[in-house]
């Protein structure tokens, strides 16, 4: 949809929409349990991809990453309470570095390369 040389702005919300006070709770569950949650909520819980995962998909779709501006960050006290539970959860996110979990929203500026 973006012509070669064109730019794209994309705002992404990385929060668990079921409870904005606890925006990373869905990182605690397995991929299978998340799929069930996602289906049962008709996708209203949000997508739990993190910034790096979204960036990888956008680049794989043929965009160049121009910029990412965080538009929301996790509260430090919440992250501190989540990390011990995440580290023992068995989730694919259990070993993610703390700094990779902090962004709750971001505005991507992307460019479709000219080939």
Secondary structure, DSSP 8 states (H G I E B T S, - for coil): ---TT-EEEEEEE-S-TT-GGGTTGGGGS-HHHHHHHHHHTTTTT-----HHHHHHHHHHTTEEEEEEEEEEE--HHHHHHHHHHHHTS--TTTT--GGGS-EEEEEEEEEE---
